[in-house]
Each structure stands twice: as C-alpha cells, then as structure tokens.
Amino acid sequence: MKDLLVGIDRGSGNVGAQITSGLREAVRTGRLAPGDRLPSSRTLAADLGVSRGMVVEAYEQLVAEGYLTSRHGSGTRVADIPERPAPGPEQPRDDHGISALPYDLKPGTSDMSAFPRAAWLAATRHALATVPHSRLSYGDPGGVPELRTALAAYLGRVRAANASPDRIVVVGGVAQGIALVVQALAARGHTLLAVEDPSSNTQRGLLRSNGIPVTGVPVDAEGLDVAALARTGARAVLVTPAHQYPTGVVLSPERRARLTAWARDVDGLIIEDDYDAEFRYDRDPVGCLQGLDPDRVVHLGSTSKALAPGMRLGWAVVPHVWLEQVRELKQYADLGSAVINQFAFVQLLESGGYDRHLRAMRLRYRTRRDAVADAFAEFLPEVRPDGIRAGLHLYIELPYGCKEADVVAAAAARGVRVEPVGPMREEGYEAPPALVLGYASHPEDKLREAIRRLAEACREVR
C-alpha cells in the first residue's frame, strides 16, 4: 500500500471533506494508480488522528463517485478510470488568426466600456427590492408581463411597431429568436429559407443547425431583390431592413411594399432582424417592417448593440398564427429567460435610463463614424464607405487590383483586423472585392491610425 500523503488542516473547516478531497486528488493526479489498495479505514483513521467514521464516509463517497471500488475480501482499491491527459497551454481562439491585433475593426461589436453599469446596478437593486418572492419561480415562458408591456410601449414609440404585449416573447437574444422561428417553420413543413446575399456566416450556420436549408437572394442599393426572392420558391425570408449586414443598405420604401406583398401572395413569413436599428445618424430611425404587416412579419430585436451582447436579452413580436408555437418552443428551450434581468430592464425602460443611454451612444458612435469617413478621405480617397447612415459598421469596395485575402493579410501585418466579404456570399456569387469593418469600440485617434495602416496595406498589394 502506498503512502497516501493526505494532508489535513484542522483549522480550515470540515476535516472529513478534506480527506475526501485529498484522496480524490491523489487518484486524479495518478499518485494512486488503478488497482492500488488503500489502507483499512481503521488504519488510515489512526494515521490521520481522526475518527474512523470520517474515513468510512470518505471511502463511501469516493466509491459512489466511481473513484474507488470496495469488495468483500479485497478491501478498498482505486477504480480503473481512464487516464486523464495533462492540460496543455490554453490556445487563443480567434477568427482568421488575427483577433488579438491592436486595431481590431471586427464588425458587429459595440463599445463594451460604455455599458451603463451604474444605471443597470440601480435597476437591478430596484428589482431585488420590489419583486415578490413568488415571482422568482418559473413563470410565463414568453416573459414577465411587466416587461412585455414595457416593450410594447417602447417598440410602438421608437420603432413604429404594432406590438401588443400578448404578441411579445422575451428571448435570449436575436439568435434564439431566429432559432425558435426556424424550428417552427420546419415543423410546419417549410423546406427552404431565403436569406440576404451577402449575409452573416454565423447567422447562416445558425439557420442550418436548426434544420432548414437556406438560399441566397442578392442585395443591391435598395436592399433585398424581391423579384429574385420570388424566383427561389421559398415562402420564408430573413432580412435586416434597417441596416443590412454587411452592405449597410437600408431597405427602400418600394422594396418594403413589394416584400410585404410577396408574403401575402405566397402565404409566407418575413423574419425581420432589426439589426442596428437604434443607431441612425442622418434622420430618425426608419420604422420597422413589422408595423406594415404584423400578421406576416416576426420582428426580432435585442439589447446586444445598445447594452452588451452578454446580456442575452431580446424579444420577438410574433404574428398570432405563430404565437403559441413559438411560446411552446421557448418553454422547451429553457423554461423562460432570467427573471431578475427582465425586471431590471423594465426599470431601465420605464425610468428613461435606456433612452438616455441610447442618446449618448448615438453621439459617441456618430463621432467615431465621422472620424473613419474623414480618415478614408485623407488616406484612401478612391474608396467611398457605404452604409454610413446607420449602424456600427462600414462597407468598402476595394480599389482596383486589390484582392480581399491579400488586403486582409497585409492589414494584419500592420496590426489591423478587417473582415473580407467574400466568405459572406453564397458559393458562386460574383461581386467586387470588399471589406466590412466596425468602428464602435475604438476612440477617434485610434480609428484614424487604423485606416492609415489599411491604406498602406491596399497600396502594397495593388
């Protein structure tokens, strides 16, 4: 029998738990190998100066966990468990191998340093002080009624949505909202979903993982090509009409009318991802598509850009004919969203704190957008950024002679991360080489330097 080397500290709490933990760690690290026989409980208790009952309890716990075996006549031995490899150094996880670069212009990110910690803390304290104990149990999977009521008022006022509280389902961000609607589509026999082309790789992966094939529909200067959509045979489409990702195009009034007419003609469904809708700089934000046809449009929004993606707090405004199915899928997914966060967001909405935060962030992001536009005019004047009227990213077609992959690599060599648009297009779709870049997370001077370096990269590869 091996020396167990089990150390105990009588001044550090439960001695029995220390014995159990020490033996468990000896097995995990290999100091006790499979088949090794342990001393009898009486012997180990005498060696450690503890009661035999403590050792018996430790042995029984580790037998129950599978670390030890105990058979009459052969004593207590180490179980034959798979050898665990030593943990290696943690590998950095990034996209294109360049996410740790000092000038990270990854699109779709907001300024995390601007999260309204004081306002959110006050709202959370208010929720904890006022929410009855009974409301902390499982509730309506569609969300607490107070938040659905507050969201209905907010979306009607700010997004011109036709959103009554009973139509709203609180979800874990737009991603979950999309997943629930796609599952509902598949359950009703839909076999194809149309998406904008180009569009987010991550979003297309999400769609396919939820059991429905996708087909791309071209986007031009007015947004989604509705005539091309009609030729696909799909009866459901996912669009970002407020600020298309990645081109930044705002869906034109004519296309909005054609799209809703298409949905009525084919008995179809429009999934509206209200992406970047909070941030419009040249005028008031364009009203949401759902307000035009609430019976044919699912409206999806979240706090991801306004507050932070890690909040995982969003909403779906669902047509009545789809409502019960989406609510049921939400219940099966997670039994409902976190209650305290919902009540805190109610307080932030009703106190005006959310509106104040959005006004401050619009000013900050507009200043940063202007700094990027000015830097392009100075360092790369042949490039005209698109999508500058709204949102947190810009779309640029590269100068003649520049290839996306070459510019991305040359920019990375200068410490700048940018995203190529080619991988965001459906296979075989031809278009001019372009980049998409985010500007929300850096101050103006750093953005100016990033564009200067990007201009150097373009000149090098041209």
Buried (B, 14 or more C-beta within 10 A) or exposed (E): EEEBEBEBEEEEEEBBBBBBBBBBEBBEEEBBEBEBEBBBBEEBBEEBEBEBEBBBBBBBBBBEEEBBBBEEEEBBBBBEEEEEEEEEEEEEEEEBEBEEBEBBBBBBBBBEEBBBEEBBEBBBEBBEEEBEEEBEEEBBBBBBBBBBBBBBEBBBEBBBBBBBBEBBBBBBBBBBBBBBBBBBBBEEEBEBBBBBBBBBEEBBEBBEEBBBEBBBBBBEEBBBBBEBBBEBEBBBBBBBBBBBBBBBBBBBEEBBEBBBEBBEEBEBBBBBBBBBBBBBBEEEBBBBBBBBBBBBBBBBBBBBBBBBBEBBBBBBBBBEEBBEBBBBBBBEBEEBBBBBBBBBBBBBBBBEBBBEBBEEBBEBBBEBBBBBBBBBEEBBEEBEBBBBBBBBBBBBBBBEEBBBEBBBBBBBBBBBBBBBBBEBBBEEEEBEBBBBBBBBBBEBEBBBBBBBBBBBBBEBBE
